[in-house]
Each structure stands twice: as structure tokens, then as C-alpha cells.
Amino acid sequence: MISRHTIATVLTTTAIAYSISTPAQAASLASIAQIGAREPVTDDRDRGLADRIKAVLDADSDLQGSALAIEARGGHVTLSGVVLDAHQLSRALQATLAVPGVRDVDTALEIAGR
């Protein structure tokens, strides 16, 4: 589903392009805006993988008190959010890597209070 922000970005860029350029130049700028504004596509496998990771992390008692978000694309996983300490950060990475289908993990996790 395309977000309102994406639609607004394309419409605004197109309007500006037509107001400051020739029609041919404006059409070119508008098509570039549409390509750049496409939202990432997440398929059912990616959603399923993210759901499995979430279930594993939610069930891990060592991760209580953390606030984690999971994004998966083609086996590449990004964890973001806040953990309480370095042990929780390490545990979140280990638990995620143990889930079948995970190829690698990037972390954007922050330790609370730092």
C-alpha cells in the first residue's frame, strides 16, 4: 500500500517540476520522483520471518524490558529499538541469528541511558 507521504511527495515534485521547467524536462523530473518514492516491498516470507523472530525475542526472558522492532528482507534482518544493557543487545543478536531463514543481522539497537 502506498502511504500518503509518498503520494504527497510525488505530487509536490511533479507540480514544482512543471512550474519551473519545460514540459519535457518536467516529465523527466516527475518520473525520477516516482521511481525514488517507491516504498519497499515486503512479501509474505519476510513478514513470516519477522513474525518468527518477534515470537522468539518475546519469549526470551533475558530480553524483558527491551523494546525491539524487527525488519526482514530476503533473510537480512535489522533490529532497532532500545535494550537495557550490553547483555540484552548480545542476546537479541544471538537469538535472531538462531531463527531459521536469517542470513545476517544489522543492529540499530541502542542501550538505554547511553
N, C-alpha and C positions, 0 to 999 in steps of 0.2 A: 504494500500500500504506500502511496506517495504522501508525504507529510505536507501540511500547509506551508511550512517553511520552504520546502523545496519548490512548491508551486509559486510562492511569492518571489523567490529568488529568480526563477526563470522568467516570470512576467516582468519583474523590475528590470532585469538585464536587457530583455527584449525591448521594452519601452525606451530605455536610455539609448540603446543601440540605434533604434530607428529615429530618435530625435537628434542625434549628433552625426549620423553617417549617411552615406548614400544607401539606397535600398539593398544593393548587392553586398556592401560591407556589413550592413545591419543583419542581413540574413546569415552571413558567416558568423558574426559575433553571437547571434541568438542560438545557432546550432552548437557552438562551443559551450555556451551556458547550459544547454540541455544535457550535453554529454557530461559535463563536470558536476551537474546537480543530481545525477542518478544516485539513488540510495543503494547501499549494499544489499545484495540478495542473500537471504538466509533460507536454506532449504530444510526439509524435514529432518534429514540426517544431522544437520548442525544443531537444530533445536533439540533433537533427541539426545545428542551428545551433551549439550549444555544442561539439559534436564537431569541426565545421569550424574554429571559432575555435581550439580546442585544437591542432589539427594545424598551423595557420598559426603560432601562437605557439611551438610546439615546434620548428618548422623554422627559426625566425628565430635566427640565430647571435648577434645583438645581445642576445638575451634569456637567454643561457646564465647559469646561476647563480641565476635568479629562480625563485620558487615561486608559481605562479599558479593560481587557481581561477576557473572561469567559470560564471555562471548566466545563462540566457537565458529570457525570457518574452515572446512576441509581438514579437520584434525588439529588445526592450530588454535590454541586456546589463549585468551587473555583474561587474567584475573585482575580485577580492580576492586578498590574499597579500602577498608581500614581493619587492621588486626591489632591486637593488644600488645604483642611483643614479637621478637625475632623468632621465637619458637613457633608461634602460630603462623608466621609467614612461611617458615620452612615446612611446617606440617601441611599447609594448604597446597604448596607446590608438590610435595610428595604424594599426597592423596590424589591430586588431579592427574599427575603423571601415571598413577596406577590404574586409572579408568581406561578400559579397552576403547581404542579409537583415537586416543590422544596421541598426537605426533610430537608436539612440543608446546611449551607453556611460556608465555611472556607475562611478566608481572608489572602491574601498575599499583601494587598494594602499598599502602602507607602504614607505618607503625604509629599508633595513637600517641600523641604528645610530642612527637618529633617535628 
